[in-house]
Amino acid sequence: MGSTVAEHTPGVYFVIQNGQKLLATRNLAPGRRVYREDLVNINEVEYRLWNPSRSKLGAAIMKGLKRNPIVPSAKVLYLGVASGTTCSHVSDIIGDLGHVWGVDFAPRPIRDLIDQVAKYRKNLTPILSDARQPQGYSFQVPKVETIFADVAQPDQADIVVKNARLFLKKGGYAMLSIKSRSIDVGKEPAEIYKGQIKILEAGGFRVEEVVELDPYELDHALALASLV
Ligand SMILES: C[S@@+](CC[C@H](N)C(=O)[O-])C[C@H]1O[C@@H](n2cnc3c(N)ncnc32)[C@H](O)[C@@H]1O
C-alpha cells in the first residue's frame, strides 16, 4: 500500500505508512539525507522522516507540544546545533523565506554541518562560537523570532537569557531543551525543570509549556517560553 501525508502544523507532517504515523518535514534539499533518515516521495514531493529519538524538538512534537513557533518564514537562532540533525528539520520547516543561524563551539560537528548540510541549504548559516559569548556573533545574527537551545550545559537557561537580550524580538519565543542529568544527577528531574523555569522567568520570560520527552529521551523536557 502507498504512503499518504497529512499536515500536522505549518511545515510539519505525518507520513502514514503501513498503518504508522511517522513525523516528517518536506525536504528542502531533495535527494539529500542528513542522518541516514528515510526519504519518502508522495505526489512528487519528497519528505524526510524525522526520528523523535534523535531530536528533542521532534520528541516534543510527538509528545503534544501545543505551540511550535518554528513555522514557515521564521528566523531562528539555534544554540548547540552540532552537525545539524534537528536543525536540518528546522531548515525544512522555515523554508526558503526563513533563516536559521546555528551556533556550536565544537569545530568537528560544525565542519560536518558546513560540508554535509549547509552547503545544500541557503537558509542555514553555521557559526563556530561559544553561546556563552553572544557578542562574538552579534555582527552576523539579526533579531529573530525564536531561540532554540540544546547545549546540554548546567547554565543553559542563563545562556538563553543572555542570547535573548541581544537577539530575541519582544514577544518572541525561547525553546529550551533541559537535560536534567547535565544539571544535577542527584536531583529529581521535576525539580531541575522548576529551577530552569525560574531562571527564564527572572530573565523576562513567561513559561507557556513544559513537555517531558520520555520515552524518546529520558529525564529531558522541552520548555517553551515567550519574552514579555
Ligand atoms: C545535545 S548536542 C546538540 C544536538 C543537536 N541540537 C541536535 O538535536 O541535532 C549539544 C551541543 O551543544 C554544543 N555546546 C555545548 N556547550 C556549548 C556552548 N557553550 N556554546 C556552543 N555550543 C555548545 C556541543 O558542542 C554539542 O554539539
PDBQT file of the ligand as one rigid body, heavy atoms in Angstrom, charges set to zero:
ROOT
HETATM    1  C1  LIG A 301      22.999  17.635  22.658  1.00  0.00    +0.000 C 
HETATM    2  S1  LIG A 301      24.125  18.255  21.486  1.00  0.00    +0.000 S 
HETATM    3  C2  LIG A 301      23.093  19.055  20.300  1.00  0.00    +0.000 C 
HETATM    4  C3  LIG A 301      22.298  18.158  19.388  1.00  0.00    +0.000 C 
HETATM    5  C4  LIG A 301      21.550  18.952  18.336  1.00  0.00    +0.000 C 
HETATM    6  N1  LIG A 301      20.815  20.038  18.923  1.00  0.00    +0.000 N 
HETATM    7  C5  LIG A 301      20.567  18.119  17.533  1.00  0.00    +0.000 C 
HETATM    8  O1  LIG A 301      19.448  17.850  18.001  1.00  0.00    +0.000 OA
HETATM    9  O2  LIG A 301      20.878  17.752  16.393  1.00  0.00    +0.000 OA
HETATM   10  C6  LIG A 301      24.792  19.641  22.353  1.00  0.00    +0.000 C 
HETATM   11  C7  LIG A 301      25.718  20.519  21.504  1.00  0.00    +0.000 C 
HETATM   12  O3  LIG A 301      25.928  21.727  22.220  1.00  0.00    +0.000 OA
HETATM   13  C8  LIG A 301      27.258  22.176  21.966  1.00  0.00    +0.000 C 
HETATM   14  N2  LIG A 301      27.611  23.118  23.042  1.00  0.00    +0.000 N 
HETATM   15  C9  LIG A 301      27.739  22.874  24.372  1.00  0.00    +0.000 A 
HETATM   16  N3  LIG A 301      28.073  23.996  25.025  1.00  0.00    +0.000 NA
HETATM   17  C10 LIG A 301      28.145  24.988  24.097  1.00  0.00    +0.000 A 
HETATM   18  C11 LIG A 301      28.449  26.372  24.153  1.00  0.00    +0.000 A 
HETATM   19  N4  LIG A 301      28.743  26.973  25.308  1.00  0.00    +0.000 N 
HETATM   20  N5  LIG A 301      28.448  27.081  23.005  1.00  0.00    +0.000 NA
HETATM   21  C12 LIG A 301      28.152  26.486  21.816  1.00  0.00    +0.000 A 
HETATM   22  N6  LIG A 301      27.865  25.178  21.701  1.00  0.00    +0.000 NA
HETATM   23  C13 LIG A 301      27.855  24.432  22.822  1.00  0.00    +0.000 A 
HETATM   24  C14 LIG A 301      28.063  20.878  21.960  1.00  0.00    +0.000 C 
HETATM   25  O4  LIG A 301      29.282  21.073  21.257  1.00  0.00    +0.000 OA
HETATM   26  C15 LIG A 301      27.109  19.911  21.265  1.00  0.00    +0.000 C 
HETATM   27  O5  LIG A 301      27.362  19.864  19.867  1.00  0.00    +0.000 OA
ENDROOT
TORSDOF 0
